[in-house]
Amino acid sequence: MKDLEQTLQRYWGYSQFRSRQQEIVGALLAGRDAAVVMPTGGGKSLCYQLPAVVAAKTCVVISPLISLMDDQAQQLNARGIPAACLHSNISFEEQKEIWRRLLRGELRLLYLSPERMAREDTLIWLKKAPVQWFAIDEAHCISEWGHEFRPDYRQLGQIRDHFPEATIAAFTASATARVRQDIVTQLKLREPLKVAVSFHRSNLRYLALDISRREPFPLLLSVLRQHEGQSVIIYDSTIKGVEETAAALRAHGIRAVVYHGKLEAELRQKNQELWMSNEAPVMVGTLAFGLGINKPSTRAVIHLSLPKSIEQYYQEAGRAGRDGAPADCVLLWRNRDLPVLIHFIEQLSDEGEIRRAWQRYRDVRAYTATEDCRARLLCRHFGEEPKWEQCGQCDVCAGLPPWLTLRPQKAKSPPPGSIELAVRRWRKQQAELKQVRPYQVFSDAVLRELIERRPRDLEALGRIRGIGPRTLDNFGLAILDLLADL
């Protein structure tokens, strides 16, 4: 236990575990399989990263997106934890060096796509390496009952056959009871530790409004004025809608950037960096944006159309408020969204998938029409039966806030003061010097605590959650100098 806490503090800057994390880490270190459902922002990745560091063994992580793998590996290396990922964007020479490091036991974590994991040459290399664990991220993709079924994930069942002595852990943020059982079956988990952290996130306020007979843009502007200067994600269902919405917002003086699949990779990365650093606080994107994005200070997620499933909505809305502070999840939908969802269902040919798609459609309609607490409905969808009847803050429980009904109100003054801007500017400069992203210097949550608490020595600085020994070594004295001058 002492080793775990010391490692947690040294590399992550945390003095204690979140709910169920310690139990999961202990199970993996003891060689027990695990099936974990933990909401977005609950700390899933630490559950498989920490054992690899403590035991000085290798964990192979199966992840669905290149951008997600790169981001995770970069964050780990920035913390002093040897990590790498293998994908098509990495040169052949670099890949050879990664394999050599793996065989020498130098890597704590190696990230692979499910397609790469299925390759015969990958299996040959991994069998020669000291691999202790396999962690399957976004594990709901393995189930036909999941909202993002991917056939490539089905092949991951062979991990147990090829590596019978290895420990396998599956992680997802959104899976019903049926999907959770399917994950255990498909991955051939052996008497796994099953963990399902509560799906209720008390800091999120769920708001849904039928705007079929209303003009959506004034409502959108009203929501953004309520969160002026704060980090916001806006989801639209089409690339055209994304571009038009962002252009309209910029015409009203709102710094907004876009993210969708048809943007060049370099521009997508640039826009993401602008949003992460808060230089452009509003991100307008399609569903292509968000997976693996970690910006805990996001204060609102706004959907401009109906999602295809409750799981999808829960996952996307859950990108708000990951720092635990209050945040809004706003769904602005129209009747014209319904034929679009039906059209996608009618394009399917497999009878089983058609049946599941219609069920997802009915679940979404039930969410929009419910007279029950929205937070309670979400929990029950995932098989959790809350002991409470009302969350006390969703629109069903507490009504719509004035800013979502367009009642007259004064515009809020931007919250970033001169001190915050100075700290953000310094953080960006340090990130450029270190060739990392600004939030890898320290997060927005840490930034706010620095401003509020104004530590005057290294001991006080080290007591701020999220600042570990590595951050103190690299930036401690410079941070203190900065704060002393403000």
ROVEXKE-252017 format. One line per 8 residues: number of its first residue (from 1); their letters; for each residue x, y, z of C-alpha. Coordinates in Angstrom, 1 decimal. Example, Ala and Ser with C-alpha at 12.3 -4.5 7.8 and 13.67 -1.06 7.14 Angstrom:
residues 2
1	AS	12.3/-4.5/7.8 ~ 13.7/-1.1/7.1;
//
This chain:
residues 486
1	MKDLEQTL	0.0/0.0/0.0 ~ 2.8/2.4/0.9 ~ 4.6/1.7/-2.4 ~ 1.3/2.4/-4.3 ~ 0.7/5.7/-2.5 ~ 4.3/6.8/-3.0 ~ 4.2/6.0/-6.7 ~ 0.8/7.7/-7.1;
9	QRYWGYSQ	2.2/10.8/-5.5 ~ 5.6/10.7/-7.3 ~ 4.3/10.3/-10.9 ~ 0.7/11.6/-10.8 ~ 0.9/14.1/-7.9 ~ -2.2/12.6/-6.1 ~ -2.2/11.9/-2.4 ~ -5.1/9.4/-2.5;
17	FRSRQQEI	-7.0/7.1/-4.9 ~ -10.4/7.8/-6.3 ~ -13.3/5.4/-5.8 ~ -12.4/1.8/-6.5 ~ -9.1/2.6/-8.1 ~ -7.0/1.0/-5.3 ~ -9.1/-2.2/-5.4 ~ -8.6/-2.5/-9.2;
25	VGALLAGR	-4.9/-1.8/-9.0 ~ -4.5/-4.4/-6.3 ~ -6.4/-7.1/-8.3 ~ -4.2/-6.5/-11.4 ~ -1.0/-6.7/-9.3 ~ -2.3/-10.0/-7.8 ~ -2.8/-11.4/-11.3 ~ -6.6/-11.3/-11.4;
33	DAAVVMPT	-8.5/-10.4/-14.5 ~ -10.9/-7.4/-14.2 ~ -13.9/-5.9/-16.0 ~ -14.3/-2.2/-15.1 ~ -17.0/0.2/-16.0 ~ -16.0/3.7/-14.8 ~ -17.6/6.9/-16.1 ~ -15.6/9.4/-18.2;
41	GGGKSLCY	-13.2/11.2/-15.9 ~ -13.2/8.5/-13.2 ~ -9.6/7.6/-13.7 ~ -9.7/4.4/-15.7 ~ -6.2/4.8/-17.3 ~ -4.4/5.0/-13.9 ~ -5.8/1.6/-13.0 ~ -3.6/-0.1/-15.5;
49	QLPAVVAA	-0.8/2.4/-15.7 ~ 0.1/2.3/-12.0 ~ 0.6/-1.5/-11.8 ~ 3.0/-1.4/-14.7 ~ 5.1/1.3/-12.9 ~ 5.0/-0.3/-9.4 ~ 5.9/-3.8/-10.7 ~ 8.3/-2.6/-13.4;
57	KTCVVISP	6.5/-4.9/-15.9 ~ 5.0/-4.2/-19.3 ~ 1.3/-3.6/-19.9 ~ 0.0/-3.8/-23.5 ~ -2.9/-1.4/-24.0 ~ -5.4/-1.9/-26.9 ~ -6.8/1.4/-27.9 ~ -9.0/2.4/-30.9;
65	LISLMDDQ	-7.5/5.7/-32.1 ~ -4.1/6.8/-33.1 ~ -4.6/10.2/-31.5 ~ -5.6/8.6/-28.3 ~ -2.6/6.4/-28.2 ~ -0.2/9.2/-29.0 ~ -1.7/11.4/-26.3 ~ -1.5/8.7/-23.6;
73	AQQLNARG	2.1/7.8/-24.5 ~ 3.1/11.4/-24.5 ~ 1.6/12.1/-21.1 ~ 3.3/9.1/-19.6 ~ 6.7/10.0/-21.0 ~ 6.2/13.5/-19.7 ~ 5.8/12.0/-16.2 ~ 8.9/10.0/-16.6;
81	IPAACLHS	7.2/6.7/-17.4 ~ 8.6/4.9/-20.4 ~ 5.8/4.4/-22.9 ~ 5.4/4.0/-26.7 ~ 2.8/3.3/-29.3 ~ 2.9/1.4/-32.6 ~ 0.8/2.6/-35.6 ~ 1.1/3.4/-39.3;
89	NISFEEQK	2.3/7.0/-38.6 ~ 5.5/5.7/-37.0 ~ 8.5/5.1/-39.3 ~ 9.9/1.6/-39.7 ~ 13.1/2.4/-38.0 ~ 11.2/3.9/-35.0 ~ 9.1/0.8/-34.8 ~ 12.2/-1.5/-34.7;
97	EIWRRLLR	13.6/0.6/-31.8 ~ 10.3/0.3/-29.9 ~ 10.3/-3.5/-30.3 ~ 13.9/-3.6/-29.1 ~ 13.0/-1.6/-26.0 ~ 10.1/-3.9/-25.4 ~ 12.2/-7.0/-25.6 ~ 14.7/-5.5/-23.2;
105	GELRLLYL	11.9/-4.8/-20.7 ~ 12.4/-1.1/-20.8 ~ 8.8/-0.1/-21.7 ~ 6.2/0.1/-18.9 ~ 3.3/0.6/-21.4 ~ 2.9/-0.2/-25.1 ~ -0.2/1.0/-27.0 ~ -1.5/-0.9/-30.0;
113	SPERMARE	-4.6/-0.8/-32.1 ~ -6.9/-3.9/-32.3 ~ -5.8/-4.3/-35.9 ~ -2.1/-4.3/-35.0 ~ -2.8/-6.7/-32.1 ~ -4.3/-9.2/-34.6 ~ -1.2/-9.3/-36.8 ~ 0.9/-12.5/-36.7;
121	DTLIWLKK	4.2/-10.6/-36.5 ~ 2.9/-8.6/-33.5 ~ 2.0/-11.9/-31.7 ~ 5.5/-13.3/-32.4 ~ 7.2/-10.2/-30.9 ~ 4.9/-10.0/-27.9 ~ 5.5/-13.7/-27.0 ~ 9.2/-12.9/-26.7;
129	APVQWFAI	8.6/-9.9/-24.5 ~ 8.0/-9.7/-20.7 ~ 4.3/-8.8/-21.0 ~ 2.5/-9.0/-17.7 ~ -0.9/-7.4/-18.5 ~ -3.2/-6.6/-21.4 ~ -5.6/-3.7/-20.9 ~ -8.5/-3.3/-23.4;
137	DEAHCISE	-9.7/0.3/-23.5 ~ -13.2/1.2/-24.9 ~ -14.0/-2.5/-24.3 ~ -17.7/-2.0/-25.2 ~ -16.5/-2.0/-28.8 ~ -16.2/-5.8/-28.6 ~ -19.9/-6.3/-28.1 ~ -22.6/-6.4/-30.8;
145	WGHEFRPD	-24.9/-5.0/-28.1 ~ -22.6/-2.0/-27.6 ~ -23.2/1.3/-29.2 ~ -19.9/1.3/-31.0 ~ -19.4/-2.3/-32.1 ~ -16.2/-2.8/-34.1 ~ -15.5/-6.2/-35.7 ~ -11.8/-5.8/-35.2;
153	YRQLGQIR	-12.3/-5.9/-31.4 ~ -13.8/-9.4/-31.7 ~ -10.4/-10.7/-32.6 ~ -9.1/-9.7/-29.1 ~ -10.5/-13.0/-27.7 ~ -7.4/-14.6/-29.0 ~ -5.3/-12.8/-26.4 ~ -6.3/-15.4/-23.8;
161	DHFPEATI	-5.3/-18.3/-26.2 ~ -1.9/-16.9/-27.1 ~ -1.0/-15.5/-23.6 ~ -2.7/-17.8/-21.1 ~ -0.5/-16.6/-18.2 ~ -1.1/-12.9/-18.8 ~ -3.7/-10.9/-16.8 ~ -6.4/-9.2/-18.9;
169	AAFTASAT	-8.4/-6.1/-17.8 ~ -11.3/-4.5/-19.8 ~ -12.2/-0.9/-19.3 ~ -15.2/1.1/-20.6 ~ -17.1/4.3/-19.6 ~ -20.5/3.2/-20.9 ~ -21.8/-0.3/-21.0 ~ -25.2/-1.8/-20.0;
177	ARVRQDIV	-25.3/-5.0/-17.9 ~ -25.8/-7.0/-21.1 ~ -22.7/-5.5/-22.7 ~ -20.6/-6.0/-19.6 ~ -21.4/-9.7/-19.6 ~ -20.6/-9.9/-23.3 ~ -17.2/-8.3/-22.6 ~ -16.4/-11.0/-20.0;
185	TQLKLREP	-17.4/-13.8/-22.4 ~ -15.7/-12.4/-25.5 ~ -12.4/-11.8/-23.8 ~ -12.5/-15.1/-21.9 ~ -11.9/-13.4/-18.6 ~ -11.3/-15.8/-15.7 ~ -13.3/-15.0/-12.5 ~ -12.7/-11.3/-13.0;
193	LKVAVSFH	-13.0/-8.6/-10.5 ~ -16.2/-6.8/-11.7 ~ -16.4/-3.1/-10.9 ~ -19.2/-0.8/-12.0 ~ -18.7/2.7/-10.4 ~ -21.9/4.7/-10.1 ~ -23.1/6.3/-13.3 ~ -24.4/9.3/-11.4;
201	RSNLRYLA	-22.2/12.3/-11.6 ~ -23.7/14.8/-9.2 ~ -21.8/17.8/-10.6 ~ -23.5/17.5/-14.1 ~ -26.8/19.2/-14.8 ~ -28.7/17.5/-17.6 ~ -30.9/19.9/-19.7 ~ -32.9/18.9/-22.8;
209	LDISRREP	-35.1/21.2/-24.8 ~ -37.3/20.6/-27.9 ~ -36.5/23.5/-30.2 ~ -38.6/22.3/-33.1 ~ -40.5/25.6/-33.3 ~ -37.7/27.9/-32.2 ~ -34.6/29.3/-33.8 ~ -31.6/27.4/-32.3;
217	FPLLLSVL	-28.8/30.0/-32.8 ~ -30.1/32.6/-30.2 ~ -30.4/29.7/-27.7 ~ -26.9/28.6/-28.4 ~ -25.6/32.1/-28.0 ~ -27.4/32.3/-24.7 ~ -25.8/29.1/-23.4 ~ -22.4/30.4/-24.5;
225	RQHEGQSV	-22.9/33.7/-22.8 ~ -23.7/31.8/-19.6 ~ -20.3/30.1/-20.0 ~ -18.4/33.0/-21.5 ~ -14.7/32.6/-21.5 ~ -15.0/29.0/-20.3 ~ -14.3/25.8/-22.1 ~ -17.2/24.4/-24.1;
233	IIYDSTIK	-17.8/21.6/-26.6 ~ -20.6/21.8/-29.2 ~ -21.5/18.7/-31.1 ~ -23.3/18.8/-34.5 ~ -24.2/15.8/-36.6 ~ -22.8/16.9/-39.9 ~ -19.6/18.5/-41.2 ~ -21.6/21.3/-42.9;
241	GVEETAAA	-23.4/22.0/-39.6 ~ -20.1/22.2/-37.7 ~ -18.6/24.6/-40.2 ~ -21.7/26.9/-40.4 ~ -22.1/26.9/-36.6 ~ -18.5/27.9/-36.0 ~ -18.6/30.6/-38.7 ~ -21.7/32.1/-37.1;
249	LRAHGIRA	-20.2/32.1/-33.7 ~ -17.0/33.8/-34.9 ~ -19.2/36.4/-36.6 ~ -20.5/37.2/-33.1 ~ -17.1/37.5/-31.7 ~ -16.8/34.1/-30.1 ~ -13.5/32.3/-30.5 ~ -14.5/29.0/-32.0;
257	VVYHGKLE	-12.6/26.3/-33.8 ~ -13.8/23.1/-35.6 ~ -12.9/19.4/-35.6 ~ -14.2/16.8/-38.1 ~ -12.9/13.9/-40.2 ~ -12.4/15.9/-43.4 ~ -10.0/18.4/-41.8 ~ -6.3/17.9/-42.6;
265	AELRQKNQ	-4.6/16.2/-39.7 ~ -2.3/19.2/-39.1 ~ -5.2/21.6/-38.8 ~ -7.2/19.2/-36.6 ~ -4.2/19.1/-34.3 ~ -3.8/22.9/-34.3 ~ -7.4/23.5/-33.5 ~ -7.3/20.9/-30.7;
273	ELWMSNEA	-4.3/22.7/-29.2 ~ -6.0/26.1/-29.5 ~ -9.0/24.6/-27.6 ~ -6.9/22.8/-25.0 ~ -4.9/26.0/-24.2 ~ -8.2/28.0/-24.0 ~ -7.0/30.3/-26.8 ~ -10.2/29.3/-28.5;
281	PVMVGTLA	-12.6/28.2/-25.7 ~ -15.3/26.8/-27.9 ~ -14.8/23.6/-30.0 ~ -17.5/22.8/-32.6 ~ -17.1/19.2/-33.7 ~ -18.7/16.0/-35.1 ~ -18.5/12.8/-33.2 ~ -14.9/12.5/-34.4;
289	FGLGINKP	-13.9/14.8/-31.6 ~ -13.6/13.8/-28.0 ~ -12.4/10.2/-27.6 ~ -9.4/10.3/-25.3 ~ -9.5/14.1/-25.0 ~ -8.8/15.1/-21.4 ~ -9.7/18.7/-20.5 ~ -11.2/18.4/-17.0;
297	STRAVIHL	-12.2/22.1/-16.9 ~ -14.8/21.8/-19.7 ~ -17.9/23.6/-18.3 ~ -20.5/22.7/-20.9 ~ -21.2/20.1/-23.6 ~ -23.9/21.1/-26.0 ~ -25.6/18.8/-28.5 ~ -27.4/20.4/-31.5;
305	SLPKSIEQ	-29.1/17.2/-32.6 ~ -30.2/13.9/-31.1 ~ -27.6/11.3/-30.5 ~ -27.9/7.7/-31.9 ~ -27.9/6.1/-28.5 ~ -28.0/6.9/-24.8 ~ -24.5/5.4/-24.4 ~ -23.2/7.8/-27.0;
313	YYQEAGRA	-24.8/10.8/-25.3 ~ -23.7/9.8/-21.8 ~ -20.1/9.4/-23.1 ~ -20.0/12.7/-24.9 ~ -21.9/14.7/-22.3 ~ -19.6/13.2/-19.7 ~ -16.7/15.1/-21.1 ~ -18.0/18.1/-19.1;
321	GRDGAPAD	-17.0/18.7/-15.5 ~ -14.3/16.0/-15.2 ~ -12.7/18.2/-12.6 ~ -15.7/17.7/-10.3 ~ -16.9/21.3/-10.6 ~ -20.4/22.0/-11.8 ~ -21.0/21.7/-15.5 ~ -23.9/21.7/-18.0;
329	CVLLWRNR	-24.9/19.0/-20.5 ~ -27.4/20.6/-22.9 ~ -29.4/18.8/-25.6 ~ -31.1/21.0/-28.1 ~ -33.1/18.8/-30.4 ~ -35.8/19.1/-33.1 ~ -38.4/16.8/-34.5 ~ -36.5/16.8/-37.8;
337	DLPVLIHF	-33.7/14.9/-36.1 ~ -36.0/11.8/-35.8 ~ -36.2/11.0/-39.6 ~ -32.4/11.2/-39.8 ~ -32.0/8.6/-37.1 ~ -34.6/6.4/-38.8 ~ -32.8/6.8/-42.1 ~ -29.6/5.4/-40.6;
345	IEQLSDEG	-31.5/2.4/-39.2 ~ -33.1/1.7/-42.6 ~ -29.7/1.4/-44.2 ~ -28.8/-1.6/-42.0 ~ -29.2/-5.1/-43.4 ~ -28.4/-7.4/-40.5 ~ -31.6/-8.3/-38.6 ~ -30.0/-8.3/-35.2;
353	EIRRAWQR	-28.4/-4.9/-35.7 ~ -31.7/-3.5/-37.0 ~ -33.4/-4.7/-33.8 ~ -30.7/-3.2/-31.6 ~ -30.7/0.1/-33.5 ~ -34.5/0.4/-33.0 ~ -34.1/-0.2/-29.3 ~ -31.4/2.5/-29.1;
361	YRDVRAYT	-33.8/4.8/-31.0 ~ -36.6/4.1/-28.4 ~ -34.2/4.7/-25.6 ~ -33.2/8.1/-27.0 ~ -36.9/9.1/-27.5 ~ -37.6/8.0/-23.9 ~ -34.9/10.3/-22.6 ~ -36.3/13.3/-24.5;
369	ATEDCRAR	-39.9/12.6/-23.3 ~ -39.2/11.5/-19.7 ~ -41.1/13.1/-16.8 ~ -38.6/11.3/-14.5 ~ -35.3/12.8/-13.4 ~ -32.9/12.7/-16.3 ~ -29.9/11.7/-14.2 ~ -32.0/8.9/-12.7;
377	LLCRHFGE	-33.0/7.7/-16.1 ~ -29.4/7.5/-17.3 ~ -28.4/5.5/-14.2 ~ -31.3/3.0/-14.7 ~ -30.4/2.6/-18.4 ~ -27.0/1.2/-17.4 ~ -28.6/-1.1/-14.8 ~ -28.0/1.0/-11.7;
385	EPKWEQCG	-31.0/1.5/-9.4 ~ -30.5/4.8/-7.5 ~ -31.7/5.1/-4.0 ~ -32.7/8.7/-4.7 ~ -35.7/9.9/-6.7 ~ -34.5/13.3/-7.9 ~ -31.1/14.8/-8.7 ~ -32.6/18.3/-7.9;
393	QCDVCAGL	-30.9/20.0/-10.8 ~ -31.9/18.6/-14.2 ~ -34.6/20.4/-16.1 ~ -37.2/17.8/-15.0 ~ -36.4/18.2/-11.3 ~ -35.6/22.0/-11.2 ~ -37.0/23.4/-14.4 ~ -35.0/25.2/-17.2;
401	PPWLTLRP	-32.6/27.9/-16.1 ~ -33.5/31.4/-17.4 ~ -30.6/31.5/-19.9 ~ -32.1/28.5/-21.7 ~ -35.5/30.1/-22.0 ~ -34.2/33.4/-23.4 ~ -35.5/35.5/-20.5 ~ -33.7/38.8/-20.4;
409	QKAKSPPP	-30.4/38.7/-18.5 ~ -27.2/40.6/-18.2 ~ -24.2/39.2/-20.0 ~ -21.6/37.8/-17.7 ~ -18.2/39.4/-17.6 ~ -15.4/37.1/-18.6 ~ -13.9/35.2/-15.6 ~ -10.2/35.1/-16.9;
417	GSIELAVR	-8.5/38.0/-14.9 ~ -5.0/39.5/-15.6 ~ -3.4/37.0/-13.1 ~ -5.0/34.0/-14.8 ~ -4.0/35.2/-18.3 ~ -0.4/35.7/-17.1 ~ -0.2/32.2/-15.7 ~ -1.7/30.7/-18.8;
425	RWRKQQAE	0.8/32.6/-21.0 ~ 3.7/31.4/-18.8 ~ 2.4/27.8/-19.0 ~ 2.2/28.0/-22.8 ~ 5.8/29.3/-23.0 ~ 7.0/26.4/-20.8 ~ 5.1/23.9/-22.9 ~ 6.7/25.2/-26.1;
433	LKQVRPYQ	10.2/25.0/-24.5 ~ 9.6/21.4/-23.3 ~ 7.8/20.5/-26.5 ~ 4.7/19.2/-24.7 ~ 1.1/20.4/-24.5 ~ 0.2/23.2/-22.0 ~ -2.0/20.9/-19.8 ~ 1.0/18.5/-19.5;
441	VFSDAVLR	2.9/21.3/-17.6 ~ -0.1/21.5/-15.2 ~ -3.9/21.2/-15.7 ~ -6.5/24.0/-15.5 ~ -7.6/22.7/-12.1 ~ -4.0/23.1/-10.8 ~ -3.9/26.5/-12.5 ~ -7.0/27.7/-10.6;
449	ELIERRPR	-5.6/26.4/-7.3 ~ -2.3/28.1/-7.9 ~ -4.1/31.4/-8.3 ~ -6.4/30.9/-5.4 ~ -3.8/29.6/-2.9 ~ -0.8/31.5/-4.1 ~ 1.8/29.1/-2.5 ~ 5.0/30.8/-1.4;
457	DLEALGRI	7.3/27.8/-1.0 ~ 7.9/24.4/-2.5 ~ 6.3/22.6/0.4 ~ 3.0/24.5/0.0 ~ 3.3/24.1/-3.8 ~ 3.6/20.3/-3.4 ~ 0.4/20.1/-1.4 ~ -1.6/21.2/-4.4;
465	RGIGPRTL	-3.4/18.1/-5.9 ~ -1.9/17.3/-9.3 ~ 1.6/18.6/-8.6 ~ 4.0/15.8/-8.0 ~ 7.8/15.6/-7.5 ~ 8.5/15.7/-11.2 ~ 6.5/18.9/-11.7 ~ 8.2/20.4/-8.7;
473	DNFGLAIL	11.7/19.5/-10.1 ~ 10.9/20.8/-13.5 ~ 8.8/23.9/-12.8 ~ 8.6/24.4/-9.0 ~ 10.9/27.4/-8.5 ~ 9.8/29.0/-11.7 ~ 6.2/28.8/-10.6 ~ 7.0/30.4/-7.3;
481	DLLADL	8.9/33.2/-9.0 ~ 5.9/33.7/-11.3 ~ 3.4/33.9/-8.5 ~ 5.6/36.2/-6.5 ~ 5.7/38.7/-9.3 ~ 1.9/38.8/-9.9;
//
